[in-house]
């Protein structure tokens, strides 16, 4: 299962994505492919923004720590979480999203 954890106070401050959906065999897992595409798009957008955001890739876990108060980064986080929740609605056995 893919576990997504995020925190939101006045701004989005943290996002963690870890695990594997196990929806299908490696290379054929549509849930993992969708989540990976969304998350890599977020990381690329953050990198281009030059905002104070830390990205750590631990292989099977990605952590994103937002140290900025940028509205742009908040919008990125909000969009990504919305997209991931859309996946969760259809594939809830394979992805879980939690706000902390």
C-alpha positions in Angstrom: 0.0 0.0 0.0 1.1 3.5 -0.7 0.9 5.8 2.4 0.7 9.5 1.9 1.0 11.8 4.9 0.8 15.6 4.8 0.5 18.4 7.2 -1.3 21.7 6.8 -1.3 24.5 9.3 -1.4 28.0 7.7 0.6 26.5 4.8 1.4 23.0 3.6 4.5 22.1 5.5 5.1 18.4 4.9 4.4 15.6 2.4 5.6 12.0 2.6 4.9 9.3 0.1 6.1 5.7 0.7 5.4 2.2 -0.2 4.1 0.3 -3.3 0.5 -0.2 -4.3 0.9 -3.9 -5.3 -2.0 -3.4 -7.6 -0.2 -5.4 -10.3 3.2 -6.8 -11.1 6.1 -4.4 -11.2 6.1 -2.5 -14.5 2.3 -3.0 -14.9 1.1 -1.3 -11.7 -1.1 1.6 -12.9 -1.7 2.9 -9.4 2.1 3.2 -8.7 2.6 4.7 -12.2 -0.1 7.4 -11.5 1.2 8.3 -8.1 4.8 8.4 -9.3 3.9 10.7 -12.2 2.1 13.1 -9.9 4.9 13.1 -7.3 7.7 13.5 -9.8 5.8 16.3 -11.5 5.5 18.0 -8.1 9.2 17.6 -7.4 10.1 19.0 -10.8 7.8 22.0 -10.3 9.3 22.6 -6.8 12.8 22.4 -8.2 12.0 25.0 -10.9 10.4 27.3 -8.3 13.7 27.9 -6.4 11.6 28.2 -3.2 12.9 27.0 0.2 11.6 23.5 -0.1 13.6 20.3 0.8 13.1 17.1 -1.1 14.6 13.9 0.1 14.4 10.7 -1.9 15.0 7.5 0.1 14.2 5.1 -2.7 10.9 3.8 -1.4 10.0 7.0 0.4 10.0 10.6 -0.7 9.7 13.5 1.9 9.1 17.1 1.0 9.5 19.7 3.6 8.1 23.2 2.8 10.1 25.9 4.6 8.6 28.7 2.6 5.3 30.6 2.9 4.9 30.7 -0.9 1.4 30.6 -2.2 2.7 28.9 -5.3 4.1 26.0 -3.3 0.8 25.7 -1.3 -1.0 25.6 -4.6 1.3 22.8 -5.8 0.7 20.8 -2.6 -3.0 21.3 -2.8 -3.2 20.2 -6.4 -1.1 17.1 -5.7 -3.2 16.1 -2.7 -6.4 16.6 -4.7 -5.0 14.3 -7.4 -3.9 11.6 -5.0 -7.3 11.7 -3.3 -8.9 11.2 -6.7 -6.8 8.0 -7.0 -7.7 7.0 -3.5 -11.5 7.3 -4.3 -11.1 4.6 -7.0 -8.2 2.5 -5.6 -8.5 2.9 -1.8 -7.2 -0.6 -1.1 -3.9 0.5 -2.6 -3.4 4.1 -1.4 -4.1 5.8 1.9 -3.9 9.5 2.6 -3.6 11.0 6.1 -3.4 14.5 7.3 -1.3 15.1 10.4 
